[in-house]
């Protein structure tokens, strides 16, 4: 249930050869290689964490009031 197999790959190559012709296939291969290389480069750039994450202080500015000191606004 997994994979195309050798006969499937041969069939795909023959269909591509018929659709694009023998002169166009090398150009398509180069373009696909460049695209794949750029994708890998972008993915590696996202995964590299060379900069430390900056932290933001989210503590409240005023000290929290005791439960007995809390009141509803009048």
C-alpha positions as CSV (number, residue, x, y, z in Angstrom):
1,X,0.0,0.0,0.0
2,X,2.9,2.4,-0.1
3,X,4.8,3.9,-2.9
4,X,4.7,4.2,-6.6
5,X,7.1,1.5,-7.6
6,X,9.5,1.3,-10.5
7,X,6.8,0.8,-13.1
8,X,4.9,3.9,-11.9
9,X,8.1,6.0,-12.0
10,X,8.8,4.9,-15.6
11,X,5.2,5.7,-16.6
12,X,5.5,9.2,-15.1
13,X,8.8,9.8,-16.9
14,X,7.2,8.7,-20.2
15,X,4.2,10.9,-19.7
16,X,6.5,13.9,-18.9
17,X,8.6,13.2,-21.9
18,X,5.5,13.2,-24.1
19,X,4.0,16.4,-22.6
20,X,7.2,18.5,-22.5
21,X,9.5,17.0,-25.0
22,X,13.1,16.0,-24.6
23,X,14.5,19.6,-24.9
24,X,12.3,21.0,-22.1
25,X,12.9,18.3,-19.5
26,X,16.4,19.4,-18.4
27,X,15.2,22.9,-18.0
28,X,12.3,21.7,-15.8
29,X,14.7,19.6,-13.8
30,X,16.9,22.6,-13.1
31,X,14.0,24.8,-12.1
32,X,12.7,22.1,-9.8
33,X,16.2,21.7,-8.2
34,X,16.5,25.4,-7.7
35,X,13.0,25.5,-6.1
36,X,13.8,22.6,-3.8
37,X,17.1,24.2,-2.8
38,X,15.4,27.5,-1.9
39,X,12.7,25.7,0.1
40,X,15.3,23.8,2.1
41,X,17.3,27.0,2.7
42,X,14.2,28.8,3.9
43,X,13.2,25.9,6.2
44,X,16.7,25.8,7.7
45,X,16.6,29.5,8.3
46,X,13.4,29.1,10.2
47,X,14.7,26.3,12.3
48,X,18.0,28.0,13.2
49,X,17.7,30.0,16.4
50,X,20.9,31.9,16.5
51,X,19.3,34.9,18.3
52,X,18.1,34.4,21.8
53,X,14.4,35.1,22.2
54,X,13.7,38.5,23.7
55,X,11.6,38.5,26.8
56,X,8.9,41.0,27.5
57,X,8.0,42.0,31.1
58,X,4.3,41.5,31.5
59,X,4.1,42.0,35.3
60,X,1.5,44.5,36.4
61,X,2.6,48.0,37.1
62,X,0.7,48.3,40.4
63,X,1.1,45.8,43.1
64,X,-1.9,43.5,43.4
65,X,-4.3,44.5,46.1
66,X,-5.2,42.1,48.9
67,X,-8.6,40.5,48.6
68,X,-9.9,42.6,51.5
69,X,-8.7,45.8,49.8
70,X,-10.5,45.1,46.4
71,X,-13.6,47.2,45.8
72,X,-16.0,47.7,42.9
73,X,-15.9,51.2,41.3
74,X,-18.6,53.5,42.6
